[in-house]
Amino acid sequence: MRVVVAAWVGSTNLGDELLHAGLRRLLAAHDATVAAISIAPAATVAAHGGIGLDHRDLHRIRRAVRSADAVIFGGGGLLQDVTSPFNLPYHLSRVILARRAGTPVVAVGLGVGPLETRLGQALTRAALEGLAGCTVRDQASATRLVDVLGDRVELEVAADLAFALDATSTEPIRHDDGTRRLVVSLRPWSTHRARLPAAARTDTTPEPIVQALATALDAAVDASGWGLRFVALQRDRDDAFHRRVAARMRAPASFATPHLDDLLGEFAAADAVVSMRYHGGVAATLAGRPSVLIGYDPKVEALAEELGAGGRLLTFDAESVQSLPQALAAVEGQGAAVDAACDRLRGRQAPTVELLGRVLTG
């Protein structure tokens, strides 16, 4: 079988690379030849194997789609029109190309929303109506997609594709003085609607929220005695933001910009995690570590709800962030709840497994 994957692959965002690694794990059962449309094809081949298709090489993409047995759209938050007006046309063009070529298309592990514009909703309907099948990563995404598509596509709730990866089982590290580790994964964010693609933006996070994060992390370290380690999921954006926050703190901190192979190990080394990044929360869950999530986006809120006692959600504002020490105290020792949530989410890959099997085996 020859498969083309259309998603956000090859970027500096390790969350998207975790997704693709999870999808490759599911596809391995079908011995499929996988060609991924990628921003950095050579890096994608080095990290994941298979074939890398340069996202700018429209001629080669067209040929690959026409000769493929299936096109897989996903996973991740591809169906949203908030981060950039270019997001939906960029991603959905591959679906439309495949449908015009008569190549079967399935969508897997999608995050949906916000879909705020009429144009974005119309593009989504035009591209996804009549797909061979679709799975989404949470119930909120399912609700949003049904609002747009109605019953035009067969839809099931599954889980984020990263939960197809193995859960880690290592013990958290201890420093020589017995200090435990708190991993923090933040990202720059502004509530203003963006016009430029993410790669072209500068950090416009308001200074009051930066100071609030610094103050809250200092208070958390004071209350717990934990050692602080900032872990960047997107090294070219998050590391500078981490250092911006750390410059306003009293507590010392270390910094990591891991590669994909090292990412889950960074989270497994912690006792607890604070994350704005959705896949920081996913990595913490795979590692069995409780987390406090800072909800800048609905997907983060959905993950926090899945975690039950193993997670807490703070909103992205200075007042809410100040309760970080109390939130960390509430999740400390809730590893069993995290493991249970991880097992549920890994089990929810079943609809995606079934859909891929149906399409790839005929």
N, C-alpha and C positions, 0 to 999 in steps of 0.2 A: 504494500500500500504506500502511496505517495501522498503526504499531507503537507499543506501550507498552513502555518500559524500566523494569524494577523492579530497583533496586540502591540503593547509598548515594550519592545524587547531591545536590549543593547544600550539602554540609557545608564546613567550613573546611579539610578535609584535601585538600591538592592531589594526593595520590596517587590518591584516588578520582576527582578531576576529570581526571587523566591517563587513567585507565581509560575514563571516559565519552567523552573526546575521541577515544581510539583506536577505541571502538565506533562513534562517529559517522562516523569516517573509513571504516570498513567498510560502514556502512549507506548512505553517500553513493552508492555504486555502484548501489544499487537505487532511488534517487530516492524513498525512503520518507518519509512524514510521521511524525516522531518526537515522541511525547509522553513526557517523562521524569517519573516520580514523584520529587519533589524536596523537600528541606527548605527550600530558598529558591528558589521557582519563578522569580521575576524575575531573580535572579542567574544561574540556569541558562540562561534564554533569552538573557540578555546575553552569556554566555560561549560558548554552544554553538548557539544558535538553536533552532528548533522550538517545542514547546509545553511549558510547565512545569505539572505537576499538583501542587498542594499535598498533601503526604503526610498531612495531617489531614483533607482533604476526601474522605471515604470515598464520598459519593454521586457526586462527579465521577469519582473513580477507577473506581468500579463501572461507570459509563456508558462511560468510555473503554475499559475492558477488554472490555466486551461488544461494542463496535462495532469493535474492532481486528481486523486480519487476523492478528496474532501478538503475543504477549507475550514479551519477551526478558528473561530473568533473569540478571543479571550485568553486568559481571564483578566480580572481587574476592573477598575473603575473607568471603563472606556465610554460608558453612556452617561455623559454629563456635559453641560454647556456653561459651566461656571469658571473653570480655570482658564479657558481661552475660547474665543469664538471659532478658532480653527480646529478644536479638538474633535468634534463630531464629524465634520466633513473629512478630516484626515483618516479617522478610523473606519467610518462607514463606507468610504469609497472602495475599500477592499472587498467588503461584503457585496456591494452592488456589482463590482467587476466579476466576482465569482458567480453570482446569480445570472448575469447576462451570458456568461460562458457555459452555463448549465452545470456547473460544478456544485455538488451538495455542500451546504454550509450548516454548521452547528455552532451555537454560542455556548460557552461553558464558563462557569464560575464568575459571572459578570457582577460587578457592582453598578448600581443604577442610581443616578441622580446626584445633585439636583438637575432636573430637566425643566428649566424655567421659561424658555422662549418657545413661541409657537413654531419658529423655524426648526429648532432643535427637536421638538416633538414630531414635526412632519418628516424630518429626515429619518428619525428613528423608525417611524411607521413604514416609510417607503423601503428602507433597507431590510427590516427584520420580519415583515409580514410574510408568512408562509415558510419560515425556516424549517429545516428538518428536525429541529428541537433546540431547547434553550434551558440552561440551568443558571441560577443566580446564587450569590453567596449568602444572602440573608433574606428574611421575610420582608423587611422594609424595601429592599430592591425589587422583590416580586410585586409588592403593592404598587410601587411607582411605575413599573413596566406595564402592569395590567391597566393602570390608569391611562397609559398612552396607547397600548395595543389592543386592549380588550381581550377577546379570545382568538386573535389572529395568529397566535403562535402557541405551540405546546410548551408550557413553562413549568419547571419544578424548582423547588428550593433545595439547594445543596450546601456547599461551603466554599470558602476561599480555597483556591487550588494549592496554596502553600500547605494546607493541612493534609495533602497527599504525601508530604515528606515525613520521615520518621521523627517521632518525638525523641528528644535527647534525655539522657538519664544520669548525667554527671552531677557530682556534688558541687555546691557553690564553694568558691575559694575562700580561704581565710588568710589574712596577712599575718606576719610574724607576731604582731601584738594582739591577734585575735579579732581584729576589725573585720566586719562583714562589708560586702560591696553592694552599693546601690547604683544600678545602671540607669542612665537618663538619656532619652532619645527625643530631642526636640527638633523643630523645624521653623524657619522663618514663615510668618503668615500675616496677612493683612485682610481685614474684612472688606476692603474695596474690591470691586469687580475688576479682574485683570483683562487687559486688552492684548498684551504681548504673550507669546509662548513662554512657558516656565523657564527655559534656558536663557531667555533674554532679560529676565527680571532681576532687579536688585532687591536687597532686603529692606522692606518697608514696615517691618513689625514695629508697632508703636512703642516708644520708650517706656511708658508706664507698665506695659505688660512684661517687657524685658526685666525691669527692676522688680516687679512682683515675682517673677520666676526666680530671680536671684535671691530675694529675701526669703521666699518659701523654701528653697533648697537649703539655704543656710539654717533655717529653723528645723528642717527635717534632719540634717546632719547633727545639729545640737541635741535634738531629742533622742536620736538613735545611736549616735556614734559611728554610723556607717561611713566607709570610704566612698567617695563619689567618682564615678567614671562616666564620661560623656561618650556615647557611641553614635557615630554618624551613619545613618542609612543612605544618605545622599551626600557623598563626601565633598562635592564642589559647592554645596549650599549649607548643609547642616553644621559642618565643622566650624565655619566662620561664625555661625550663629551661636554655637556652643561657647566659643571663646568670648563672644560678646556678652553672654550671660555670666560666664565665669569671672570676667573682669570686674563685675559688680558684686562679687561674693567675697566673704571672709574665708570660707572653707576651701582647702586645697582640692584640686581635682586632676584626674588624668584624662587623656583624650585618645579615642581610637577611631580610625577610618578603615574598617576591615574590608576585606574582599568577601565575595559570596561564601567561599568555603569556610571562612572564619566567623561568619556572622552569628550563627546559632550558638557557637561556643562562647562568644562574648556575653550573651544573655544567660547562658547556663551557669556562668561564673558568678552571677549575682544572687542575692537573697530576695531582692524585689526590684521592680522596674517602674520607672515613671516615663510615659511615652506620649508624645503628640502624634508620632508616626503610627498609622494603623498597623503596619507590618512590624513595628517595634512591639506592639501588643501581641501580634501573632507569634513573633519569635519568643516572647516571654512565655506564652501559653505552651508552645512546643517544648520549651525548656522546663515546664512545670513551675514557673515562677509567678507569684501574684503580681498584679500590676495596678497602678493608678494611671488612668488614661485621661488626657486633656482633650476634650471634644471640640475640635475646630470644624469637624465634618460629620455628617450623619453616619458614615461607615464606622467611625470610632465609637459613636454612641451605640451602634448595633453590636459591636464586639463587646463592649463593656456589659451590655445586657446579657450576652451569652455566658459571661464569666461568673455570674452570680456572686457568691461570697469571695471568690478569688480575684475580684476586680472592683474598682471604684471609678466613677466618672466625675471629673471636674469640668466646668465649662470654661471656655477660653476668655476669661476676663480676670482682672486683677483681684477682685474680691473673692471669687471662687478659688483661685490658685492659692490664696493665703491659707486655705484649709488643708494643704498638702500633708503636713505632718500628721494630722488626725486621720486622713485617708490612708496613709501608709500604715499607721498603727492598726487600722481596721482590717487590712488585708494580710498583715504579717501572720505567718503560720497557717495560711489557707492553701497550702500546696495541694491537699487532697481535693479541694473544690476545683482548683485549676486543672488537675489531672482528669477529673470527671468531665469538665467542660471540653478539654482537648479530645478525650475519647468520643464524646458526642459529635464534635465537629469533624473528626476524622471519619466517623461512621457515616456522616452526612455526605461523603463523597459518592455514595452509592448511586444516586441518580446520574451523576456525571459519568461514572464508570459504565453504567448501563447504556447511556446515550452514545458514548464513544464506541462501545462494543457494537451497538446496533448499526452505526454508520460505517464502521471500519471493517466489519465482517459481513455486511450485507444481510 
